């Protein structure tokens, strides 16, 4: 027979163990801020020197292959191809591969576009697969087998590289040890809704602080799957694209760095992209990233620990790969807090641990501090958006169950399809996804999220009912997060159920539109220049 105090002891161990690891992950955000501040001015100055030296010297333009992996992107495929066709680079040194796995009308829209640009002198091909073997990694791998480029640029369907993208990234490959150059993601629809604002806060924090800090400090960093350029030799040397994780970009990045290659991040080179406008899309993206990162950790952490690299580099690599573990840790705290209130000594124990609780609270604000730090340095009007910052906290806690499910699938090696993030060509406030084809799935998980919200509210009630002033603010946040994410998911499903999608565009319309567009491009002479365009620094301090 198990003594009655044993379950309580185990619950306390889980509760304070989760808090301890949340403390470590939270404190690591302050480490990232410190490393960023320490290296910012020196490294940005060095980047400027590389660009100026590149412009001032005669050089050959290397062969570049641009890969565009797409799957059912009928609302953005035209925008993507037209944007890539505007890249300011010699056409005889530029190859464009449209890696199309689509099963909807995307291929019918892309085909006339590609035909027009090919007749206009572009080396552009459509590689349409009838299966999704290996998903995105499989498409990139098959395209690479016939690619001619010494360097491989990759853009997802929702990205819009500026014309000077290649001219601003390629100079850094003069260093023969550089495997990949990553640009910072921008946002073409950041202010569309509270959801897009919340995601943009998180993306800015990751790129402006984490990616820069890791790059500048010689730590392992990752290719973000798009808006970057790879050295073909480094891809081959690292073992090529592999489809045994859902984050093929993270996997290849770490394998390349374990082989001795280095990565470069350019915070001043911004590639605008469309932020997901559906909560269902945002959750599926988070699910894929969480599951894939843990799959990569399971695959590579043993090799990292055995590698001949500094101990601090190993520590940071493990924390980087396992960062999504904060979500199951948050879930443990949310689930255990109300249960522990039935333990008579819990409240008195918390009162005796107020000093420790204060330290934990400081660490809890680590991620928020990092995201706010990024906003302050990136946008002159950052204070105007501060009132919307709680949306990030609500979204971040609300996806805890969604991401915990993903992590459990990774640990138990449960296979699943690569779920694409639908894009709708949303660029301005009047655009809408409701009448478009891609429907959000039935959010069965949201029923559990709603129950978790009620459970957390019950925990708050217990605090009040026990007559204590120590009402847990985190339970309030968890309740708000789960309730918001669940209600948004259900509302999206209801909205899409009562609206009939509009018909997709007739490919003949696209054909006529592109014909005029290609003529205009040549009239403006946009593709005749081979000189680097003037470089301007972005809006950061």
Buried (B, 14 or more C-beta within 10 A) or exposed (E): EEEEEEEBEEBBEBBBBBBEBBBBBBEBBBBBBEBBEEBBEEBBEEBEEBBEEBBEEEEEBEBBBBBBBBBBBBBBBBBBBBBBBBBBBBBEBBBBBBBBBBEBBBBBBBBBBBBBBBEBEBBBBBBBBEEBEBBBBBBBBBBBEEBEBBBBBBBBBBBBBBBBBBBBBBBBBEEEEBBBBBBBBBBBBBBBBBBBBBBBBBBBBBBBBBBBBBBBBBBBBBBBBBBBBBBBEBBEBBEBBBBEBBBBBBBBBBBBBBEEBBBBBBBBBBBBBBBBBBBBBBBBBBBBBBBBBBBBBBBBBEEBEEBEBEEEBBBBBBBBBBBBBBBBBBBBBBBBBBBBBEBEEBBEEBEEBEEBBEEBEBBBEBBBBBBBBBBBBBBEEBEEBEEBBBBBBBBBBBBBBBBBBBBEBBEEEEEEEBBBBBBBBBBEEEBEBEEBBBBBEEBEBBEBBBEBBEBBBBBBBBBEEBEBEEBBEBBBBBBBBBBBBBBBBBEBBEBBEEEEEEEBBEBEEBBEBBBEBBEEBEEEEBBEEEEBEEBEEEEBE
